Amino acid sequence: MRMFRALSLMILAFMLHFGGGHQDDDAAPNPEMQREEIVNLETEAARAIQTNAGTFFRRVYADDFAGTLSHGQVVNKTSFISAVQNGEVKYDSFNASDVSVRLFRDAAIATCLWSARGVYREQKFASQMRTIHVYINTPHGWRVVSGQITLLPPGAQQPL
């Protein structure tokens, strides 16, 4: 009996020492904070597009990102960043609104409305697009792995 008790105490000590006990680090993520973080990323993306800056997308888009632009062009991370930075479009404004986020364990789907005004190929334009982005939560934060942009009517030609 004494040996059983000693063995039980050793197992309990082992479990507590190597993570068998509850630790604050193991607490479930706060879904509302995760939603807010993704809403902020969607807003940051709109600002990055308005300023033709690729830095945000290099940081947040996964290396294996795959997406489709509003005019049907299939892009990867490199070609998407190139489309953002090419300088052919000068935005007066580019906003993300109506952001909705659905969480699924370590994945999230974000949809939003992009509204843009500017000049493209010497033509003024104003347009709205619906977007969907698929995020994966990695040890380095949320990363966009896929995206789809759909131009809403009337449908002026867009660079993204």
C-alpha positions in Angstrom: 0.0 0.0 0.0 2.8 2.4 0.9 4.4 1.7 -2.5 1.1 2.5 -4.3 0.8 5.8 -2.4 4.4 6.7 -3.2 3.9 5.9 -6.8 0.7 8.0 -6.9 2.4 11.0 -5.4 5.3 10.6 -7.9 2.8 10.5 -10.9 0.9 13.6 -9.5 4.2 15.5 -9.1 5.3 14.5 -12.6 1.9 15.7 -14.1 2.0 19.0 -12.2 5.6 19.6 -13.2 5.1 18.7 -16.9 1.8 20.4 -17.6 -0.8 18.0 -16.2 -2.2 20.8 -14.1 -4.2 23.8 -15.4 -2.2 26.8 -16.5 -3.4 30.2 -17.7 -1.4 29.7 -20.9 -3.7 26.9 -21.8 -6.8 29.0 -21.5 -9.1 29.0 -24.5 -8.7 32.0 -26.8 -11.2 34.8 -26.4 -13.4 34.7 -29.5 -14.4 38.4 -29.3 -10.7 39.4 -29.1 -10.0 37.2 -32.1 -12.9 38.8 -34.1 -11.6 42.3 -33.2 -8.1 41.3 -34.4 -9.4 40.1 -37.7 -11.6 43.2 -38.2 -8.5 45.3 -37.6 -6.6 43.3 -40.1 -9.3 43.8 -42.7 -9.2 47.6 -42.0 -5.4 47.6 -42.3 -5.6 45.8 -45.6 -7.9 48.6 -47.0 -5.4 51.2 -45.8 -2.5 49.3 -47.4 -4.4 49.1 -50.7 -5.2 52.8 -50.6 -1.5 53.7 -50.2 -0.3 51.1 -52.7 1.8 49.5 -49.9 2.8 45.9 -50.0 4.4 45.6 -46.5 1.1 44.7 -44.8 0.4 41.8 -47.3 4.0 40.5 -47.0 3.4 40.2 -43.2 -0.2 38.9 -43.1 -0.7 36.9 -46.3 0.6 33.3 -46.1 3.4 32.3 -48.5 1.0 29.9 -50.2 -1.9 32.4 -50.5 -4.2 31.8 -53.4 -6.9 34.3 -54.4 -9.0 35.7 -57.2 -9.3 39.4 -58.1 -12.5 41.2 -58.9 -12.0 40.7 -62.7 -11.3 37.0 -62.3 -7.5 37.0 -62.3 -6.1 34.2 -60.1 -3.2 35.5 -57.9 -0.7 34.2 -55.4 1.0 36.3 -52.7 3.6 37.8 -55.1 1.2 38.7 -57.9 -1.4 40.1 -55.4 1.3 42.4 -53.9 2.4 43.4 -57.4 -1.2 44.4 -58.2 -1.4 46.5 -55.1 1.9 48.2 -55.6 1.9 48.7 -59.4 0.9 52.4 -59.2 -1.6 52.3 -62.0 -4.3 53.2 -59.6 -4.4 56.2 -57.4 -7.0 55.9 -54.6 -8.7 59.0 -53.2 -10.3 56.6 -50.7 -10.4 52.9 -50.0 -12.5 51.6 -47.1 -13.5 48.3 -45.5 -16.9 48.2 -43.9 -19.6 45.7 -43.0 -16.9 43.4 -41.7 -18.2 40.0 -40.5 -16.0 37.3 -38.9 -16.9 33.7 -38.3 -14.5 31.6 -36.2 -13.8 27.9 -36.6 -11.2 26.7 -34.1 -7.9 27.9 -35.7 -9.6 29.2 -38.8 -11.7 32.3 -39.6 -13.8 33.6 -42.5 -14.0 37.3 -42.9 -16.3 39.0 -45.3 -16.6 42.7 -45.9 -17.5 45.5 -48.3 -14.7 47.4 -50.0 -15.6 50.9 -51.3 -13.1 52.6 -53.5 -12.7 55.9 -55.3 -9.8 57.0 -57.4 -8.2 57.1 -60.9 -7.3 54.1 -62.9 -5.7 54.5 -66.4 -6.6 58.2 -66.4 -10.3 57.4 -65.7 -12.1 58.3 -62.5 -13.9 55.4 -60.8 -16.1 54.6 -57.8 -16.8 51.0 -57.0 -17.8 48.6 -54.3 -16.6 45.0 -54.0 -17.5 42.2 -51.7 -14.5 40.2 -50.3 -14.0 37.0 -48.5 -10.8 36.1 -46.7 -9.9 32.8 -45.1 -7.5 33.1 -42.1 -5.5 30.5 -40.3 -4.3 31.2 -36.8 -0.6 30.3 -36.7 2.1 30.7 -34.0 3.0 34.0 -35.7 -0.6 35.3 -35.7 -3.5 35.2 -38.2 -2.5 34.6 -41.8 -4.7 35.0 -44.9 -4.5 31.8 -47.0 -7.2 32.5 -49.5 -9.3 35.4 -50.8 -12.0 36.3 -53.3 -13.0 39.7 -54.5 -16.4 40.3 -56.3 -17.1 43.5 -58.0 -20.6 44.8 -57.4 -22.6 46.3 -60.3 -22.4 48.6 -62.2 -18.9 47.2 -62.6 -16.1 49.6 -63.7 -12.9 47.8 -64.6 -10.6 47.6 -61.5 -6.9 46.7 -61.0 -7.7 44.3 -58.1 
